[in-house]
Amino acid sequence: MDKTYQLSLAIRDLRQVEHQLNHISSRLESIQHKKSYTLNNLIRDFTELIDSLEAGEED
């Protein structure tokens, strides 16, 4: 498999994880759990990672 295909698979997998984390975050927020803030920060990091991968950044 070539590099571009592997990267697209990695991005797809990260998007799935991001979706699951958003779902979990919603559940934590609904019960006003203190760790929902921490999880939201992690989700933002995932989003930034995905965006940088899609933009072709390799640093």
N, C-alpha and C positions, 0 to 999 in steps of 0.2 A: 504494500500500500504506500502511496506517495505521501509526502509531507503535508500537502494541502488537504488531502482527504482525512488524514489523521487529525489535523487541526480542526477541521469541521466537525469531526466526531467528538473531540474534546470540548468544543464550544457547545455542541448539542447536549452533552452530558452535564456540563456546568449549568446550562439553562434549566435542565430538569431538576438539578439540586437546588438552584435558586427558587424555582417554583415551589418545591417542597418546603424550603425554609420559610418562604412567605406564608405558606399555609400554617406552618407551626407557629410562626410569629403571631398570626391572627388569633390562633387559639390562646396563646399566652396573654395577648393583649385583652382578650375577652374576659379573662379571669384576673386581669390587672397584676400579672406576675412581674416582679421586678426585673427578671432576666430578659424580658421582651426587648428592652433597650439594647442590651448586649447583642442579642440575636439580630436586631435591625442593623447594628453596626457591621456585623458579619455579612449580612445581605448586601449592604452598600459596597463592601470590599469585593464580594463576588461579582457584583454588577460592574465595578471598575475593572476587574480582571477580565471579564468577558468582553467589555468594550475595547480594552487594549489589545486583546487577542484578535478581535475582529478588525481592528485598525492595522494589524500587522506589526505591532510593537513587540520587540524581542528583548527588552532590557530587564 
